[in-house]
Structures are given as C-alpha cells and as structure tokens.
Amino acid sequence: MPRWTAIYVVSSFVYLLLGGAWGAWMLATKGQAMGGVPWVYRAWHVESMLFGWLTQFIWGIGFWIFPRFWTARPRSELIPWVWTLLNGGLVLGIWGVFARNVGLRFVGHVGLLAAAVLFTRHAWPRIKPPGA
C-alpha cells in the first residue's frame, strides 16, 4: 500500500470517529426538551462524514487501485496537494459552521472543489489507456 493511501485512510477514519461521535451525541440529545445540540451544527456532521470520511477514503483507495499505464511515470505529485486542499477545506468549513460564518464555509467549499478538480486531473490519465 502506498504511503499516501495510508495517510488518506487514517485521515478518513479520524473524521469517521469524530463525525460518528457527533452524530451519536445529536441523536442522544434529540429527545431532550432543553440542552440538546443545536441542529445548525448538523452541517458539521454531514461534512465530516461525507467529505472527511467517505470522499477521503474513496480517493485514497482510488489512488492505490487505479492502473498505471505508463510504468516509467512516477506517482502523481498532485496527491499531497489534494490531501492538503481537502483537509484544509474541511477544517475551514467546519470552523465556519461553528463560527456561523458563511464566508469561511464558502472558502472551505472552494478548497473542496479544488481538491476534486486536482484529483480528477490526477486520475483521468489512469482511467483510459493511451491509444485506446
């Protein structure tokens, strides 16, 4: 397993634990009349589970299993940038949820979009072999 795949998978499990714990807390306090978790923070749970856990896990395994048609071509240098943009965007988005700052969430989502574009740029040559 490549080193970056392991980094992606470990990072995704951190988000799984944090998002799962937050979701369990929201569920446990849902029936309380007072003292429950404000539902505005549900966005943090959704972002951490969807982008932090699921997307990061899929991209990490995808980096590992997508075929390399050029044997002389090294692993992509874009993968560290994808990880940085993805996690930076998540942190900014989550921080924006807690700070109730729409601008900060927007910047975080732009980081997520940039990470998706870079990962697609990395993976696209691996999807179709040259000359096919």
N, CA, C and O atoms as CSV, one atom per row, in Angstrom:
chain,resi,resn,atom,element,x,y,z
A,1,MET,N,N,0.847,-1.176,0.000
A,1,MET,CA,C,0.000,0.000,0.000
A,1,MET,C,C,0.892,1.239,0.000
A,1,MET,O,O,1.793,1.349,0.831
A,2,PRO,N,N,0.653,2.166,-0.918
A,2,PRO,CA,C,1.450,3.391,-0.946
A,2,PRO,C,C,1.253,4.222,0.326
A,2,PRO,O,O,0.225,4.139,0.997
A,3,ARG,N,N,2.259,5.011,0.624
A,3,ARG,CA,C,2.239,5.825,1.831
A,3,ARG,C,C,1.066,6.799,1.835
A,3,ARG,O,O,0.427,6.992,2.869
A,4,TRP,N,N,0.773,7.423,0.675
A,4,TRP,CA,C,-0.316,8.391,0.634
A,4,TRP,C,C,-1.673,7.725,0.789
A,4,TRP,O,O,-2.601,8.342,1.311
A,5,THR,N,N,-1.810,6.506,0.356
A,5,THR,CA,C,-3.066,5.786,0.591
A,5,THR,C,C,-3.272,5.584,2.086
A,5,THR,O,O,-4.376,5.773,2.597
A,6,ALA,N,N,-2.220,5.203,2.780
A,6,ALA,CA,C,-2.324,5.020,4.229
A,6,ALA,C,C,-2.666,6.334,4.928
A,6,ALA,O,O,-3.445,6.341,5.881
A,7,ILE,N,N,-2.097,7.436,4.470
A,7,ILE,CA,C,-2.398,8.742,5.061
A,7,ILE,C,C,-3.860,9.099,4.842
A,7,ILE,O,O,-4.529,9.576,5.758
A,8,TYR,N,N,-4.361,8.867,3.625
A,8,TYR,CA,C,-5.764,9.145,3.325
A,8,TYR,C,C,-6.691,8.279,4.187
A,8,TYR,O,O,-7.676,8.778,4.731
A,9,VAL,N,N,-6.385,7.010,4.308
A,9,VAL,CA,C,-7.260,6.099,5.051
A,9,VAL,C,C,-7.265,6.447,6.544
A,9,VAL,O,O,-8.325,6.461,7.170
A,10,VAL,N,N,-6.115,6.723,7.107
A,10,VAL,CA,C,-6.060,7.096,8.525
A,10,VAL,C,C,-6.811,8.406,8.758
A,10,VAL,O,O,-7.559,8.532,9.727
A,11,SER,N,N,-6.609,9.380,7.867
A,11,SER,CA,C,-7.331,10.655,7.998
A,11,SER,C,C,-8.838,10.445,7.893
A,11,SER,O,O,-9.609,11.074,8.617
A,12,SER,N,N,-9.250,9.565,6.995
A,12,SER,CA,C,-10.685,9.321,6.845
A,12,SER,C,C,-11.264,8.679,8.098
A,12,SER,O,O,-12.398,8.979,8.471
A,13,PHE,N,N,-10.516,7.807,8.751
A,13,PHE,CA,C,-11.031,7.182,9.967
A,13,PHE,C,C,-11.089,8.170,11.135
A,13,PHE,O,O,-11.930,8.029,12.023
A,14,VAL,N,N,-10.211,9.160,11.137
A,14,VAL,CA,C,-10.309,10.207,12.162
A,14,VAL,C,C,-11.617,10.965,12.000
A,14,VAL,O,O,-12.317,11.224,12.980
A,15,TYR,N,N,-11.951,11.324,10.751
A,15,TYR,CA,C,-13.230,12.010,10.504
A,15,TYR,C,C,-14.415,11.096,10.801
A,15,TYR,O,O,-15.454,11.562,11.270
A,16,LEU,N,N,-14.268,9.798,10.532
A,16,LEU,CA,C,-15.348,8.860,10.849
A,16,LEU,C,C,-15.617,8.831,12.345
A,16,LEU,O,O,-16.773,8.860,12.768
A,17,LEU,N,N,-14.567,8.775,13.148
A,17,LEU,CA,C,-14.745,8.759,14.599
A,17,LEU,C,C,-15.345,10.070,15.108
A,17,LEU,O,O,-16.267,10.055,15.923
A,18,LEU,N,N,-14.825,11.200,14.630
A,18,LEU,CA,C,-15.335,12.490,15.091
A,18,LEU,C,C,-16.769,12.724,14.631
A,18,LEU,O,O,-17.619,13.128,15.424
A,19,GLY,N,N,-17.040,12.474,13.359
A,19,GLY,CA,C,-18.386,12.676,12.838
A,19,GLY,C,C,-19.390,11.695,13.408
A,19,GLY,O,O,-20.540,12.054,13.662
A,20,GLY,N,N,-18.962,10.457,13.610
A,20,GLY,CA,C,-19.844,9.467,14.221
A,20,GLY,C,C,-20.163,9.793,15.664
A,20,GLY,O,O,-21.298,9.618,16.107
A,21,ALA,N,N,-19.166,10.268,16.405
A,21,ALA,CA,C,-19.405,10.663,17.791
A,21,ALA,C,C,-20.339,11.867,17.852
A,21,ALA,O,O,-21.226,11.924,18.703
A,22,TRP,N,N,-20.141,12.826,16.954
A,22,TRP,CA,C,-21.016,13.996,16.929
A,22,TRP,C,C,-22.442,13.588,16.561
A,22,TRP,O,O,-23.399,14.077,17.162
A,23,GLY,N,N,-22.591,12.703,15.586
A,23,GLY,CA,C,-23.915,12.220,15.203
A,23,GLY,C,C,-24.589,11.451,16.324
A,23,GLY,O,O,-25.795,11.585,16.528
A,24,ALA,N,N,-23.831,10.650,17.049
A,24,ALA,CA,C,-24.401,9.918,18.178
A,24,ALA,C,C,-24.854,10.874,19.267
A,24,ALA,O,O,-25.896,10.666,19.888
A,25,TRP,N,N,-24.071,11.924,19.500
A,25,TRP,CA,C,-24.452,12.909,20.503
A,25,TRP,C,C,-25.720,13.652,20.073
A,25,TRP,O,O,-26.611,13.890,20.888
A,26,MET,N,N,-25.797,14.018,18.782
A,26,MET,CA,C,-27.003,14.679,18.292
A,26,MET,C,C,-28.218,13.775,18.450
A,26,MET,O,O,-29.292,14.230,18.845
A,27,LEU,N,N,-28.048,12.508,18.144
A,27,LEU,CA,C,-29.159,11.567,18.258
A,27,LEU,C,C,-29.559,11.356,19.719
A,27,LEU,O,O,-30.744,11.260,20.037
A,28,ALA,N,N,-28.571,11.285,20.594
A,28,ALA,CA,C,-28.876,11.054,22.006
A,28,ALA,C,C,-29.598,12.237,22.631
A,28,ALA,O,O,-30.429,12.046,23.519
A,29,THR,N,N,-29.301,13.459,22.187
A,29,THR,CA,C,-29.927,14.642,22.779
A,29,THR,C,C,-31.157,15.111,21.999
A,29,THR,O,O,-31.745,16.136,22.342
A,30,LYS,N,N,-31.545,14.393,20.980
A,30,LYS,CA,C,-32.675,14.819,20.149
A,30,LYS,C,C,-33.985,14.866,20.926
A,30,LYS,O,O,-34.797,15.767,20.712
A,31,GLY,N,N,-34.197,13.934,21.802
A,31,GLY,CA,C,-35.455,13.881,22.533
A,31,GLY,C,C,-35.522,14.799,23.736
A,31,GLY,O,O,-36.577,14.904,24.362
A,32,GLN,N,N,-34.447,15.458,24.077
A,32,GLN,CA,C,-34.459,16.322,25.254
A,32,GLN,C,C,-35.128,17.645,24.926
A,32,GLN,O,O,-34.914,18.219,23.858
A,33,ALA,N,N,-35.931,18.116,25.850
A,33,ALA,CA,C,-36.618,19.388,25.635
A,33,ALA,C,C,-35.648,20.558,25.726
A,33,ALA,O,O,-35.786,21.542,24.999
A,34,MET,N,N,-34.667,20.452,26.619
A,34,MET,CA,C,-33.687,21.530,26.770
A,34,MET,C,C,-32.304,20.893,26.844
A,34,MET,O,O,-32.160,19.761,27.307
A,35,GLY,N,N,-31.324,21.596,26.404
A,35,GLY,CA,C,-29.954,21.114,26.497
A,35,GLY,C,C,-29.517,20.250,25.336
A,35,GLY,O,O,-28.451,19.637,25.391
A,36,GLY,N,N,-30.310,20.187,24.297
A,36,GLY,CA,C,-29.930,19.408,23.131
A,36,GLY,C,C,-28.917,20.138,22.272
A,36,GLY,O,O,-28.680,21.332,22.457
A,37,VAL,N,N,-28.325,19.425,21.338
A,37,VAL,CA,C,-27.372,20.016,20.412
A,37,VAL,C,C,-28.143,20.862,19.404
A,37,VAL,O,O,-29.114,20.382,18.819
A,38,PRO,N,N,-27.733,22.107,19.188
A,38,PRO,CA,C,-28.404,22.906,18.162
A,38,PRO,C,C,-28.261,22.240,16.792
A,38,PRO,O,O,-27.172,21.813,16.411
A,39,TRP,N,N,-29.356,22.159,16.068
A,39,TRP,CA,C,-29.345,21.441,14.797
A,39,TRP,C,C,-28.624,22.189,13.699
A,39,TRP,O,O,-28.444,21.653,12.606
A,40,VAL,N,N,-28.207,23.415,13.964
A,40,VAL,CA,C,-27.408,24.132,12.983
A,40,VAL,C,C,-26.038,23.443,12.821
A,40,VAL,O,O,-25.383,23.587,11.789
A,41,TYR,N,N,-25.623,22.705,13.840
A,41,TYR,CA,C,-24.344,22.001,13.786
A,41,TYR,C,C,-24.443,20.671,13.051
A,41,TYR,O,O,-23.449,19.956,12.927
A,42,ARG,N,N,-25.619,20.338,12.569
A,42,ARG,CA,C,-25.777,19.118,11.774
A,42,ARG,C,C,-24.920,19.175,10.509
A,42,ARG,O,O,-24.470,18.142,10.012
A,43,ALA,N,N,-24.696,20.389,9.990
A,43,ALA,CA,C,-23.865,20.558,8.795
A,43,ALA,C,C,-22.441,20.054,9.045
A,43,ALA,O,O,-21.802,19.519,8.139
A,44,TRP,N,N,-21.949,20.225,10.268
A,44,TRP,CA,C,-20.617,19.725,10.584
A,44,TRP,C,C,-20.582,18.207,10.501
A,44,TRP,O,O,-19.632,17.621,9.981
A,45,HIS,N,N,-21.621,17.585,11.016
A,45,HIS,CA,C,-21.708,16.128,10.968
A,45,HIS,C,C,-21.764,15.642,9.522
A,45,HIS,O,O,-21.081,14.683,9.162
A,46,VAL,N,N,-22.563,16.291,8.704
A,46,VAL,CA,C,-22.699,15.886,7.295
A,46,VAL,C,C,-21.386,16.075,6.551
A,46,VAL,O,O,-20.972,15.185,5.807
A,47,GLU,N,N,-20.722,17.207,6.732
A,47,GLU,CA,C,-19.463,17.453,6.030
A,47,GLU,C,C,-18.367,16.498,6.479
A,47,GLU,O,O,-17.595,16.007,5.656
A,48,SER,N,N,-18.294,16.235,7.767
A,48,SER,CA,C,-17.240,15.340,8.240
A,48,SER,C,C,-17.466,13.905,7.769
A,48,SER,O,O,-16.508,13.188,7.481
A,49,MET,N,N,-18.717,13.487,7.691
A,49,MET,CA,C,-18.987,12.117,7.248
A,49,MET,C,C,-18.894,11.975,5.727
A,49,MET,O,O,-18.365,10.983,5.225
A,50,LEU,N,N,-19.406,12.963,4.998
A,50,LEU,CA,C,-19.431,12.852,3.540
A,50,LEU,C,C,-18.072,13.144,2.923
A,50,LEU,O,O,-17.566,12.348,2.133
A,51,PHE,N,N,-17.486,14.264,3.274
A,51,PHE,CA,C,-16.213,14.642,2.668
A,51,PHE,C,C,-15.021,14.129,3.461
A,51,PHE,O,O,-14.043,13.661,2.880
A,52,GLY,N,N,-15.097,14.215,4.782
A,52,GLY,CA,C,-13.966,13.793,5.601
A,52,GLY,C,C,-13.756,12.301,5.602
A,52,GLY,O,O,-12.625,11.831,5.473
A,53,TRP,N,N,-14.832,11.548,5.748
A,53,TRP,CA,C,-14.685,10.100,5.805
A,53,TRP,C,C,-14.820,9.461,4.433
A,53,TRP,O,O,-13.873,8.849,3.940
A,54,LEU,N,N,-15.975,9.595,3.816
A,54,LEU,CA,C,-16.273,8.828,2.613
A,54,LEU,C,C,-15.421,9.259,1.415
A,54,LEU,O,O,-14.797,8.420,0.766
A,55,THR,N,N,-15.392,10.536,1.127
A,55,THR,CA,C,-14.634,11.013,-0.034
A,55,THR,C,C,-13.149,10.749,0.138
A,55,THR,O,O,-12.488,10.284,-0.790
A,56,GLN,N,N,-12.627,11.037,1.308
A,56,GLN,CA,C,-11.201,10.835,1.545
A,56,GLN,C,C,-10.826,9.354,1.464
A,56,GLN,O,O,-9.762,9.014,0.947
A,57,PHE,N,N,-11.677,8.485,1.964
A,57,PHE,CA,C,-11.419,7.054,1.889
A,57,PHE,C,C,-11.438,6.575,0.432
A,57,PHE,O,O,-10.559,5.823,0.011
A,58,ILE,N,N,-12.439,7.011,-0.329
A,58,ILE,CA,C,-12.544,6.601,-1.733
A,58,ILE,C,C,-11.352,7.100,-2.532
A,58,ILE,O,O,-10.791,6.349,-3.329
A,59,TRP,N,N,-10.959,8.337,-2.338
A,59,TRP,CA,C,-9.817,8.868,-3.088
A,59,TRP,C,C,-8.515,8.183,-2.706
A,59,TRP,O,O,-7.663,7.953,-3.564
A,60,GLY,N,N,-8.349,7.854,-1.432
A,60,GLY,CA,C,-7.129,7.162,-1.019
A,60,GLY,C,C,-7.023,5.777,-1.629
A,60,GLY,O,O,-5.960,5.393,-2.118
A,61,ILE,N,N,-8.115,5.023,-1.604
A,61,ILE,CA,C,-8.102,3.693,-2.217
A,61,ILE,C,C,-8.029,3.810,-3.732
A,61,ILE,O,O,-7.382,2.991,-4.385
A,62,GLY,N,N,-8.688,4.825,-4.304
A,62,GLY,CA,C,-8.616,5.043,-5.750
A,62,GLY,C,C,-7.204,5.343,-6.205
A,62,GLY,O,O,-6.788,4.884,-7.269
A,63,PHE,N,N,-6.462,6.098,-5.426
A,63,PHE,CA,C,-5.062,6.370,-5.756
A,63,PHE,C,C,-4.267,5.077,-5.826
A,63,PHE,O,O,-3.360,4.939,-6.647
A,64,TRP,N,N,-4.605,4.148,-4.977
A,64,TRP,CA,C,-3.899,2.880,-4.914
A,64,TRP,C,C,-4.298,1.953,-6.064
A,64,TRP,O,O,-3.430,1.323,-6.667
A,65,ILE,N,N,-5.588,1.858,-6.378
A,65,ILE,CA,C,-6.026,0.813,-7.297
A,65,ILE,C,C,-6.167,1.250,-8.746
A,65,ILE,O,O,-6.240,0.396,-9.630
A,66,PHE,N,N,-6.210,2.566,-9.026
A,66,PHE,CA,C,-6.264,2.949,-10.434
A,66,PHE,C,C,-5.014,2.449,-11.139
A,66,PHE,O,O,-3.911,2.600,-10.614
A,67,PRO,N,N,-5.165,1.856,-12.318
A,67,PRO,CA,C,-3.993,1.304,-13.009
A,67,PRO,C,C,-3.060,2.404,-13.507
A,67,PRO,O,O,-3.474,3.528,-13.790
A,68,ARG,N,N,-1.799,2.036,-13.599
A,68,ARG,CA,C,-0.807,2.933,-14.197
A,68,ARG,C,C,-0.420,2.328,-15.535
A,68,ARG,O,O,0.142,1.235,-15.596
A,69,PHE,N,N,-0.723,3.043,-16.598
A,69,PHE,CA,C,-0.421,2.520,-17.923
A,69,PHE,C,C,0.992,2.847,-18.357
A,69,PHE,O,O,1.532,2.194,-19.249
A,70,TRP,N,N,1.595,3.840,-17.743
A,70,TRP,CA,C,2.978,4.174,-18.034
A,70,TRP,C,C,3.814,3.713,-16.854
A,70,TRP,O,O,3.678,4.236,-15.749
A,71,THR,N,N,4.671,2.740,-17.085
A,71,THR,CA,C,5.461,2.222,-15.966
A,71,THR,C,C,6.577,3.182,-15.579
A,71,THR,O,O,7.019,3.175,-14.431
A,72,ALA,N,N,7.040,4.003,-16.509
A,72,ALA,CA,C,8.109,4.938,-16.179
A,72,ALA,C,C,7.569,6.191,-15.483
A,72,ALA,O,O,8.337,6.954,-14.898
A,73,ARG,N,N,6.275,6.400,-15.542
A,73,ARG,CA,C,5.685,7.586,-14.936
A,73,ARG,C,C,5.599,7.414,-13.422
A,73,ARG,O,O,5.037,6.424,-12.955
A,74,PRO,N,N,6.138,8.347,-12.648
A,74,PRO,CA,C,6.056,8.212,-11.194
A,74,PRO,C,C,4.657,8.528,-10.688
A,74,PRO,O,O,3.813,9.044,-11.420
A,75,ARG,N,N,4.434,8.209,-9.431
A,75,ARG,CA,C,3.159,8.558,-8.804
A,75,ARG,C,C,2.989,10.067,-8.870
A,75,ARG,O,O,3.968,10.814,-8.866
A,76,SER,N,N,1.783,10.492,-8.930
A,76,SER,CA,C,1.486,11.905,-9.153
A,76,SER,C,C,1.922,12.771,-7.982
A,76,SER,O,O,1.800,12.393,-6.817
A,77,GLU,N,N,2.427,13.925,-8.326
A,77,GLU,CA,C,2.793,14.910,-7.305
A,77,GLU,C,C,1.586,15.708,-6.846
A,77,GLU,O,O,1.703,16.535,-5.941
A,78,LEU,N,N,0.430,15.475,-7.451
A,78,LEU,CA,C,-0.777,16.196,-7.067
A,78,LEU,C,C,-1.432,15.647,-5.803
A,78,LEU,O,O,-2.191,16.356,-5.143
A,79,ILE,N,N,-1.150,14.410,-5.465
A,79,ILE,CA,C,-1.833,13.762,-4.346
A,79,ILE,C,C,-1.618,14.487,-3.012
A,79,ILE,O,O,-2.584,14.632,-2.262
A,80,PRO,N,N,-0.412,14.948,-2.675
A,80,PRO,CA,C,-0.287,15.715,-1.428
A,80,PRO,C,C,-1.091,17.016,-1.449
A,80,PRO,O,O,-1.639,17.428,-0.426
A,81,TRP,N,N,-1.160,17.656,-2.605
A,81,TRP,CA,C,-1.951,18.886,-2.730
A,81,TRP,C,C,-3.438,18.590,-2.574
A,81,TRP,O,O,-4.167,19.370,-1.962
A,82,VAL,N,N,-3.885,17.475,-3.121
A,82,VAL,CA,C,-5.293,17.085,-2.976
A,82,VAL,C,C,-5.616,16.884,-1.501
A,82,VAL,O,O,-6.640,17.367,-1.018
A,83,TRP,N,N,-4.754,16.179,-0.787
A,83,TRP,CA,C,-4.976,15.924,0.633
A,83,TRP,C,C,-4.992,17.230,1.428
A,83,TRP,O,O,-5.830,17.417,2.310
A,84,THR,N,N,-4.065,18.122,1.110
A,84,THR,CA,C,-3.990,19.405,1.815
A,84,THR,C,C,-5.228,20.253,1.554
A,84,THR,O,O,-5.801,20.823,2.482
A,85,LEU,N,N,-5.642,20.337,0.292
A,85,LEU,CA,C,-6.838,21.120,-0.028
A,85,LEU,C,C,-8.100,20.507,0.570
A,85,LEU,O,O,-8.971,21.223,1.065
A,86,LEU,N,N,-8.196,19.178,0.520
A,86,LEU,CA,C,-9.371,18.515,1.062
A,86,LEU,C,C,-9.484,18.738,2.566
A,86,LEU,O,O,-10.542,19.134,3.054
A,87,ASN,N,N,-8.419,18.492,3.294
A,87,ASN,CA,C,-8.476,18.650,4.753
A,87,ASN,C,C,-8.514,20.115,5.166
A,87,ASN,O,O,-9.171,20.462,6.147
A,88,GLY,N,N,-7.820,20.975,4.434
A,88,GLY,CA,C,-7.906,22.404,4.723
A,88,GLY,C,C,-9.302,22.938,4.487
A,88,GLY,O,O,-9.813,23.723,5.286
A,89,GLY,N,N,-9.924,22.518,3.391
A,89,GLY,CA,C,-11.292,22.930,3.111
A,89,GLY,C,C,-12.264,22.411,4.160
A,89,GLY,O,O,-13.196,23.113,4.551
A,90,LEU,N,N,-12.046,21.184,4.613
A,90,LEU,CA,C,-12.911,20.629,5.664
A,90,LEU,C,C,-12.769,21.392,6.970
A,90,LEU,O,O,-13.761,21.707,7.627
A,91,VAL,N,N,-11.541,21.683,7.339
A,91,VAL,CA,C,-11.316,22.405,8.593
A,91,VAL,C,C,-11.926,23.804,8.518
A,91,VAL,O,O,-12.564,24.255,9.470
A,92,LEU,N,N,-11.732,24.491,7.392
A,92,LEU,CA,C,-12.329,25.821,7.248
A,92,LEU,C,C,-13.856,25.748,7.235
A,92,LEU,O,O,-14.527,26.587,7.837
A,93,GLY,N,N,-14.399,24.745,6.549
A,93,GLY,CA,C,-15.851,24.594,6.514
A,93,GLY,C,C,-16.432,24.289,7.877
A,93,GLY,O,O,-17.470,24.834,8.253
A,94,ILE,N,N,-15.765,23.420,8.620
A,94,ILE,CA,C,-16.235,23.069,9.961
A,94,ILE,C,C,-16.095,24.262,10.906
A,94,ILE,O,O,-16.970,24.523,11.732
A,95,TRP,N,N,-14.997,24.969,10.773
A,95,TRP,CA,C,-14.797,26.167,11.588
A,95,TRP,C,C,-15.870,27.210,11.261
A,95,TRP,O,O,-16.372,27.899,12.149
A,96,GLY,N,N,-16.212,27.315,9.977
A,96,GLY,CA,C,-17.263,28.243,9.571
A,96,GLY,C,C,-18.628,27.865,10.124
A,96,GLY,O,O,-19.449,28.736,10.410
A,97,VAL,N,N,-18.873,26.562,10.275
A,97,VAL,CA,C,-20.145,26.124,10.869
A,97,VAL,C,C,-20.220,26.573,12.324
A,97,VAL,O,O,-21.233,27.125,12.754
A,98,PHE,N,N,-19.155,26.340,13.081
A,98,PHE,CA,C,-19.169,26.696,14.492
A,98,PHE,C,C,-19.140,28.209,14.706
A,98,PHE,O,O,-19.731,28.717,15.659
A,99,ALA,N,N,-18.444,28.931,13.811
A,99,ALA,CA,C,-18.380,30.387,13.926
A,99,ALA,C,C,-19.593,31.058,13.286
A,99,ALA,O,O,-19.776,32.269,13.406
A,100,ARG,N,N,-20.418,30.262,12.604
A,100,ARG,CA,C,-21.577,30.771,11.861
A,100,ARG,C,C,-21.157,31.863,10.885
A,100,ARG,O,O,-21.776,32.922,10.789
A,101,ASN,N,N,-20.082,31.561,10.168
A,101,ASN,CA,C,-19.508,32.483,9.194
A,101,ASN,C,C,-19.665,31.863,7.812
A,101,ASN,O,O,-19.002,30.878,7.489
A,102,VAL,N,N,-20.534,32.434,7.008
A,102,VAL,CA,C,-20.817,31.883,5.685
A,102,VAL,C,C,-19.610,32.029,4.762
A,102,VAL,O,O,-19.352,31.149,3.941
A,103,GLY,N,N,-18.872,33.123,4.887
A,103,GLY,CA,C,-17.697,33.341,4.044
A,103,GLY,C,C,-16.627,32.290,4.273
A,103,GLY,O,O,-16.004,31.817,3.322
A,104,LEU,N,N,-16.411,31.926,5.517
A,104,LEU,CA,C,-15.426,30.901,5.847
A,104,LEU,C,C,-15.849,29.542,5.303
A,104,LEU,O,O,-15.018,28.778,4.810
A,105,ARG,N,N,-17.138,29.244,5.394
A,105,ARG,CA,C,-17.639,27.985,4.822
A,105,ARG,C,C,-17.478,27.985,3.310
A,105,ARG,O,O,-17.147,26.955,2.723
A,106,PHE,N,N,-17.708,29.133,2.670
A,106,PHE,CA,C,-17.556,29.233,1.218
A,106,PHE,C,C,-16.109,28.970,0.807
A,106,PHE,O,O,-15.855,28.235,-0.147
A,107,VAL,N,N,-15.173,29.566,1.520
A,107,VAL,CA,C,-13.748,29.337,1.214
A,107,VAL,C,C,-13.393,27.868,1.413
A,107,VAL,O,O,-12.627,27.303,0.633
A,108,GLY,N,N,-13.941,27.254,2.440
A,108,GLY,CA,C,-13.706,25.830,2.663
A,108,GLY,C,C,-14.259,24.979,1.539
A,108,GLY,O,O,-13.620,24.015,1.116
A,109,HIS,N,N,-15.440,25.324,1.051
A,109,HIS,CA,C,-16.034,24.552,-0.048
A,109,HIS,C,C,-15.296,24.777,-1.358
A,109,HIS,O,O,-15.251,23.883,-2.203
A,110,VAL,N,N,-14.717,25.956,-1.538
A,110,VAL,CA,C,-13.869,26.186,-2.716
A,110,VAL,C,C,-12.636,25.285,-2.631
A,110,VAL,O,O,-12.193,24.745,-3.645
A,111,GLY,N,N,-12.085,25.122,-1.440
A,111,GLY,CA,C,-10.968,24.190,-1.254
A,111,GLY,C,C,-11.357,22.755,-1.577
A,111,GLY,O,O,-10.573,22.019,-2.177
A,112,LEU,N,N,-12.562,22.351,-1.182
A,112,LEU,CA,C,-13.051,21.005,-1.516
A,112,LEU,C,C,-13.204,20.841,-3.023
A,112,LEU,O,O,-12.848,19.802,-3.578
A,113,LEU,N,N,-13.729,21.862,-3.679
A,113,LEU,CA,C,-13.887,21.813,-5.133
A,113,LEU,C,C,-12.537,21.749,-5.827
A,113,LEU,O,O,-12.369,21.000,-6.789
A,114,ALA,N,N,-11.574,22.526,-5.349
A,114,ALA,CA,C,-10.231,22.491,-5.929
A,114,ALA,C,C,-9.585,21.118,-5.736
A,114,ALA,O,O,-8.886,20.630,-6.625
A,115,ALA,N,N,-9.812,20.503,-4.594
A,115,ALA,CA,C,-9.291,19.157,-4.361
A,115,ALA,C,C,-9.911,18.168,-5.329
A,115,ALA,O,O,-9.212,17.297,-5.847
A,116,ALA,N,N,-11.207,18.281,-5.586
A,116,ALA,CA,C,-11.876,17.385,-6.528
A,116,ALA,C,C,-11.329,17.565,-7.940
A,116,ALA,O,O,-11.134,16.588,-8.664
A,117,VAL,N,N,-11.084,18.808,-8.329
A,117,VAL,CA,C,-10.525,19.066,-9.664
A,117,VAL,C,C,-9.123,18.477,-9.775
A,117,VAL,O,O,-8.795,17.855,-10.785
A,118,LEU,N,N,-8.300,18.661,-8.759
A,118,LEU,CA,C,-6.940,18.122,-8.801
A,118,LEU,C,C,-6.929,16.594,-8.791
A,118,LEU,O,O,-6.115,15.977,-9.479
A,119,PHE,N,N,-7.824,15.983,-8.018
A,119,PHE,CA,C,-7.859,14.522,-8.017
A,119,PHE,C,C,-8.311,13.998,-9.372
A,119,PHE,O,O,-7.784,12.996,-9.857
A,120,THR,N,N,-9.280,14.664,-9.987
A,120,THR,CA,C,-9.718,14.265,-11.327
A,120,THR,C,C,-8.583,14.426,-12.325
A,120,THR,O,O,-8.395,13.581,-13.200
A,121,ARG,N,N,-7.832,15.502,-12.196
A,121,ARG,CA,C,-6.667,15.732,-13.072
A,121,ARG,C,C,-5.639,14.618,-12.897
A,121,ARG,O,O,-5.009,14.192,-13.865
A,122,HIS,N,N,-5.475,14.159,-11.689
A,122,HIS,CA,C,-4.538,13.070,-11.421
A,122,HIS,C,C,-5.059,11.738,-11.968
A,122,HIS,O,O,-4.301,10.975,-12.567
A,123,ALA,N,N,-6.336,11.461,-11.764
A,123,ALA,CA,C,-6.880,10.124,-12.071
A,123,ALA,C,C,-7.264,9.950,-13.526
A,123,ALA,O,O,-7.299,8.819,-14.010
A,124,TRP,N,N,-7.556,11.029,-14.243
A,124,TRP,CA,C,-8.073,10.888,-15.590
A,124,TRP,C,C,-7.146,10.120,-16.521
A,124,TRP,O,O,-7.645,9.266,-17.254
A,125,PRO,N,N,-5.845,10.355,-16.552
A,125,PRO,CA,C,-4.977,9.561,-17.440
A,125,PRO,C,C,-4.934,8.069,-17.069
A,125,PRO,O,O,-4.552,7.240,-17.895
A,126,ARG,N,N,-5.315,7.731,-15.856
A,126,ARG,CA,C,-5.290,6.330,-15.441
A,126,ARG,C,C,-6.556,5.588,-15.827
A,126,ARG,O,O,-6.581,4.357,-15.811
A,127,ILE,N,N,-7.608,6.319,-16.175
A,127,ILE,CA,C,-8.871,5.685,-16.494
A,127,ILE,C,C,-8.860,5.069,-17.889
A,127,ILE,O,O,-9.397,3.981,-18.098
A,128,LYS,N,N,-8.250,5.763,-18.833
A,128,LYS,CA,C,-8.216,5.303,-20.213
A,128,LYS,C,C,-6.756,5.130,-20.643
A,128,LYS,O,O,-5.967,6.068,-20.535
A,129,PRO,N,N,-6.397,3.953,-21.124
A,129,PRO,CA,C,-5.012,3.753,-21.517
A,129,PRO,C,C,-4.670,4.595,-22.763
A,129,PRO,O,O,-5.551,4.913,-23.561
A,130,PRO,N,N,-3.393,4.948,-22.917
A,130,PRO,CA,C,-3.001,5.746,-24.079
A,130,PRO,C,C,-3.218,4.944,-25.381
A,130,PRO,O,O,-2.877,3.764,-25.464
A,131,GLY,N,N,-3.777,5.597,-26.361
A,131,GLY,CA,C,-4.006,4.972,-27.643
A,131,GLY,C,C,-5.282,4.175,-27.739
A,131,GLY,O,O,-5.564,3.606,-28.794
A,132,ALA,N,N,-6.063,4.110,-26.680
A,132,ALA,CA,C,-7.295,3.315,-26.712
A,132,ALA,C,C,-8.483,4.148,-27.110
A,132,ALA,O,O,-9.600,3.635,-27.186
